[in-house]
Amino acid sequence: MRAVRVLSFAALLAAAFSMPSAQVVVEDEDAIVTDVVDLFDVKVDNRRSVAAAMLMSLAVPGSGHYYVDKNKSAYVYLAFDAAFVFGAVLFNNIANGRETEARSFAHMAAGIESAPSGEAYWRHVGAYMDAAQYNEAIELSRGSDDGLYTDPKAWWRWADESQQEEYNGIRQKARDLRVASSFFIGALVLNRLVSVVDLRVFRKKSLSGGVRFETSLPPDMSGAALTLKADF
């Protein structure tokens, strides 16, 4: 009887040091049964809601991962987000610079003194050789007189088609840069969606996944059984 108690105490020590998540139940002096040992327990702390982490990641990707102690993933998502923000701002600023350059070129080359507000005016400058040609096209199409440029300060006239093409080329570069900026904005949205999905998958794995051993000792202490189980 004393030997059985000594072995029971030894089994408890072994479980405590080698299997931190093991639970040993001593039902009587003749049998010892051990519970499931989860070697890779990744369950989230109950005090930390994965739902809250998902909401945090919608605002700032990586913040939700940091909240549930997935620090490496948090830094990756945050780094991507910072890069996408930098790209969107950079390309948009360069596009604004190209647009300003195109308008300055039109002021000097086409003789524009005072341009009216609105993007439509600058499209017309690139589409017609001069304001008179534009006004004539409007009159022939029976358009509204409100669409005519009557202020001489807003009139333009290109010396030749090469200048007009150069102006349109600069504006095209500005448009291309804005498209690139919009891709970075789309990447920002995608980064948030991916981070939320990643947290959702992490939650499912933490609740049902893992690799574990199931062990048991027979009543006569003649051997031990060890079974490896994995959930995916």
FENNORGI-V908465 format. One record per pair of residues at least 12 apart in sequence whose C-alpha atoms are under 7 Angstrom apart, sorted by the first residue. I is the first residue (numbers start at 1). J is the second residue. If there is no record, write none. Layout:
((I	J) (I	J))
//
This chain:
((4	29) (12	24) (19	37) (21	37) (21	38) (22	35) (22	36) (22	37) (23	35) (30	219) (31	218) (31	219) (32	217) (32	219) (33	216) (33	217) (34	215) (34	216) (35	214) (35	215) (36	212) (36	213) (36	214) (36	215) (37	212) (37	213) (37	214) (38	211) (38	212) (38	213) (39	211) (39	212) (40	210) (40	211) (41	210) (42	206) (43	206) (43	207) (44	68) (44	206) (48	68) (50	203) (53	65) (53	67) (54	196) (54	199) (57	192) (57	195) (57	196) (58	192) (58	196) (61	77) (61	78) (61	81) (61	191) (61	192) (61	195) (62	74) (62	75) (62	77) (62	78) (81	188) (81	191) (84	184) (84	187) (84	188) (87	181) (87	184) (88	181) (88	182) (88	184) (88	185) (91	177) (91	178) (91	180) (91	181) (92	177) (92	178) (92	181) (95	174) (95	175) (95	177) (95	178) (96	174) (98	170) (98	171) (98	174) (99	171) (99	174) (102	167) (102	170) (102	171) (105	167) (106	167) (109	158) (110	156) (110	157) (110	158) (111	156) (111	157) (112	153) (112	154) (112	155) (112	156) (113	153) (113	154) (114	153) (114	154) (115	154) (116	154) (126	164) (126	167) (126	168) (129	157) (129	158) (130	156) (130	157) (130	158) (131	149) (131	155) (131	156) (131	157) (135	148) (135	149) (208	231) (209	231) (209	232) (210	230) (210	231) (211	229) (211	230) (211	231) (212	228) (212	229) (212	230) (213	226) (213	227) (213	228) (213	229) (214	226) (214	227) (214	228) (215	227))
//
